[in-house]
């Protein structure tokens, strides 16, 4: 691999004679196969040379993150080789990024496992929820996160799990409410913890009536307003995109799917190449909440934006998801990455409290209301299972509310 990257035999010899040459060559070949450019491969080869030399103190390369951080501190030898003073912060950070990716590829990096109190009970509940109740992976993941946080808080009290009282749960909810949680989040935490202790009662390690005594904060139906920006701000957002910038080309297609079709973030990240029927101009959207596919007509503007992204920006990949990261390794966008795509752009000019992908879904619904569509039609467009989820958008139909307010009852005594 080194003779393919470097032309001078002396440079090939330097890289081939350094520690872990076979492992470095294997990783570089993997990066080349997944689509890394030649300049990226050259940079990684040079960085890996320094990484291998510093990690040569570990004969088998099976190290922890802490051990890797320990050898990333002294860069006097590299400064002498470069002939100038280096930024130790950025040099150390670059070392950790390159070394971490290399060792993870080799399967040698040992990450310390997070210790969760009462791990056995939590794992057993998650398995039961998956196989017996049939909960989705996303729901189990959210429940697991909320329950684990409660268990870590409760473990600090130094009491066994069977001794949990409803006052402990109330104290935890008050603690979270005073720090970082709103009422809706506290409600979700209560639901997760209640389900956990209901399972515990069946297994015999929790009180029989504990789950029934856990009271979640009350959530009022339709109490809030949709948090989307005005449609004029959405149009201005699209006007700021640069048609020649790769990131903007990708983001235009993403923003169109969010704002025009009102897709959820999970529906955009799981959209696959075979979900687009170019022959019949159809877009098949995976509705994860309903467990089915919804077909939409593929608008020419959206289709052209996706085609331009696929032809000019998207790199060849084994992944079939439509939207990938722009930097190697090219992998499907996560929901967190999609949030960053939207939030960064909405923060510049849009008048909205919320800045995530879901606010564009609200903007889409508000625009459909303004265009005179019925709640049933809007619900079908957004993929709602019932019109009750769509009723909140009736609050933003200001022209309709003005017409109601202007209704003349005549002279009343």
Secondary structure, 3 states (H helix, E strand, C coil): CHHHHCCCHHHHHHHHHCCCHHHHHHHHHHHHHCCCCHHHHHHHHHHHHHHHHHHHHCCCCCEEHHHHHHCCCCCHHHHHHHCCCCCHHHHHHHHHHHHHHHHHHHCCEECCCCCCCCHHHHHHHHHHHHHCCCCCHHHHHHHHHHHHHHHHHHHCCCCCHHHCCHHHHHHHHHHHHHHCCCHHHHHHHHHHHHHHHHHHHHHCCCCCCHHHHCCCCCCCCCCCCCCCCCHHHHHHHHHCCCCCCHHHHHHHHHHHHHHCCCCCHHHHHCCEHHHEECCCCEEEEEECCCCEEEEEECCHHHHHHHHHHHHHCCCCCCCCECCECCCCCCCECCHHHHHHHHHHHHHHHCCCCCCCHHHHHHHHHHHHHHCCCCHHHHHHHHCCCCHHHCHHHHHHCHHHHHHHHCCCCCCCC
